[in-house]
Amino acid sequence: MGARLHRTAIGRTREVRGPDALELIAAGAIVAAVVAVATGFGSRVMLMAQTLDAVSLAWAPQVNARVYRAEHGRWPSAGDPNILGDARAGSHVENLSLAEGGVITAQVVLGQSLPAGNRSGAVATGGVRGRLSFRPELMGSAEEPTVSFLCGYATPVSGTVEATAANRTTLPVDYLPPSCR
């Protein structure tokens, strides 16, 4: 019978010896690149998510302004306390205000949370500061309009009955949710 030949490796195999220095450097560079991209993207997404605090906080005043418009045929006067209600500050909103034409504006601080408790006069250092406005537009017919609120830099849709109110948004577009761009 024929002799069976066996191959034997001289030295240690890759499984036993582990990666060499060049492989470790390449793996480290890949991990560093992924972390850098994820950190930049993650912080931008975090700031966008913090902007949603203003969006959710402004929802109830938008409903109140719609009801006021339906009952009185005009927008409420600036600063009407019945429209804003009690919720005028949030985790990332310093103040919520009502301007002429039904525009609701949130003073926003992104990148950190405001102190808990009484936030009136609260000061937060650093972060991105600015305003995010929610302005009403009337769509449909002049006799029976439908009220919609535009967020941030969003452009009115065709078919608006009444010219939109002034946009008071000062936040960079990058930090706004897609519906507000």
N, C-alpha and C positions, 0 to 999 in steps of 0.2 A: 504494500500500500504506500501511497505517496505520503510524503512528509507534509504536514501542514505548517505553513509559514504563518507566523504571527508577527504583526507589526507592533512595535513598541515605540513609544515616544520617549525621546531622550529629553530630560528636563521636565518642567511642570507644564501641564496643559492650561489653557485659558481659564477653565472652570476652577482650577486649583489656585492659580497664581493671581487672578483678579485683573482688573484693568491696569493698563500702563499709564504713565504720566500724560501722554498725548491724548488718550481717550478721556482722562479726567478733565483736562483743560477744555476739550471740545464739549463735553457734557456740561461743564460749568458755564461756558459761554452761552450755550443754548438756554439753560435755566435762567441766566441773568437777562437775556433778551426777552424771554417770555414774562418774567417778573416785571421788567420795565414797561412793556406794552400793557400788561394787565393792570399795573398800578395807575398808569395814565388813564386808561379806559375806565377802571373802577372808580377813580375819584370823580371823573366826569359824570358817570352814572349816579354816584352818590349825591352829587349836587343837583342833578335832575330830579332825583327822588325827593330831596329836601324841598324843591320847588313845589312839589305836589301838596305840601303842607298848606301853601297859600291857595292852591286850587281847591282843596277840600274845605278850607276855612271860608272861602268866598262863596261857596255853593248856597248856603242858607240866605245870605243877603241878596243873592241873585233871584232866588224864589220870591223873597219879600218885595223886591223892586218890580218883578213881573206882576205880582198881585196889585201893587200900588198903581202901576201903569194901567192895568185892566179896570180898576175901580175909578180912577180919577182922570184917565185920558192923558196924563203927562207923567214925566219922571219925577221922583221925589226930589225935594230940595237938598242941597249939599249938607252933609252932616246929620241927616235925619236919624235920630237914635232908634226909631222903630224899625228901620230897614236893617241896620247893622246888628241889632240884638246885643247879646252879652259877649259873644265870642269875637273879640277884637285882636287877639294875639294868639300865637301858637308856638310850637317848638322852634320854628325858623321864621316866624312872622312877628315883627315888632309891633306893627299897628295895621289895622284895616280901616280904611276911610271911604266915604262916599262923596263924590264930586258932582258937579252939575252934569246933567244929561244922563244920570244913572250910572256913571263910571265908578266902579269899585276898585280901589287900589290897595295893594298889600305892600308894606315896607318889609323887604325880605333880607335876611342875613343868612347866607349859605356858607357851609364849611364848619359850622359849630352850632350847638344848641344854645338857646337863650336860657337864662336862669329860670328855674321853676318858681311858681307862685305868682306874685304880682309883677307883671312884666312891663307895666307902664313906666316909662323912664329907664327901662333896663338898657344897659349899654354892653355890647359885646365887641371885643376887639378882634381885628383880623377878619379873615373870611371875605366873601364877595357880598357887597351890599348893593341894593338897588330896589327898584319898584317893579311890580308886575300888575298891569291893569287888566280889568275885565270890563269891556265896553259893550253896551247893548246895541243890537241892530234889529230892525223890524223887517221881516220878510213876509212874502205873501201879498195880500191886497191891502190897500189903504183902509178899507172898511173893517177887515178882520185880519190884522197882522199877527204874525207869530214872532215872539220875542226870542232872540238867541243872544248869547254873550260871546264875544270874541276875546280870546285870551292872548295877551302879549302882542306879537307882531303879525298874528294871523290876519289874512286879508278877507274882506267881506265877500260873500258869495254873490253871484249875479242874482238879480231879482229883489234887491233890498228896496224897501219902500221909503225909508228915512235915512238920511246921511248918518254915518256912524259918528259917535263921539270921539274926542281926541284920545289917542293912545298915549298913556303916561309911562309906558314900560321903559326902564333903563337897564335891565339885566342883559348881559350878553346872550345872544341867541343860543350859544353852545350849551347853556345851562337850563334852557327851557324844554319842557316836554314837546314832542313833535306837534301836538295840536296847537301849540302857542307860537309856532315859528312862522 
